[in-house]
Amino acid sequence: MDRRNFMKFAFSGLALSCLTDSVGKAALPVPPVPPQPAPVPAAPAANPLAGKPWYPLLERAKAALDLHAGSFELRDRVAIADFNAASRDLRFHVVDLLGGQTSSYLVAHGRGSDPGHSGWLQSFSNKPNSLASSSGTFKTGMLYEGQHGRAMRLAGLDPQNDNAEMRAIVIHGADYVSEDHIASWGKIGRSEGCFAVAPHMLPQLLGLMGPGRLLYADKLNGPAAA
């Protein structure tokens, strides 16, 4: 066999070998792809505030924010006064609605709301000279210097607290709101209807609130306002 025929024969055999190999591979059965499990949706993040005893009041405050939407320039933070709790407890809460952070403070209720000075709010009133706390939606106003020093005005936006300005219901500091007072008496003192807080905490609280934000005060399943 001459060289030319030899090379022709060799290349023909190689081509046949490759063709046979590729056909053999194509004929092999392809194993089925097992079904992939459906992706499990991520569980929604738990609301860290949902377990707080005052959380229902926060929901009421947010509803009030929507109800009085035209009255509030600022909707990033709200304050709630939870008068379901005893006066010895931190029951005034400033809540950041965007980040979920909370700052809590002692706050007094009015002497007319607790005539026996039990440390628990017994009733609300909107009447002048009642010396009682009022429930409902308040709007924070301007800062001023008064008989209690630095203070913040409040406007009542609901029928049960619309006398707040006439009654001079404000946020101010008072010496009878302190841990020392609780240690001695098991409760803090009473105001004349104002939201009185510890003097050393007042600057922080006023800084967080500022004018134009909502303050909501109430007592869950509490008494009706007189």
Helices and strands as residue ranges (DSSP letters): H 3-27, H 55-67, G 69-71, E 77-82, E 92-96, E 102-105, G 111-113, E 136-146, E 149-156, E 170-173, H 179-185, E 195-197, G 199-201, H 202-209, E 214-218
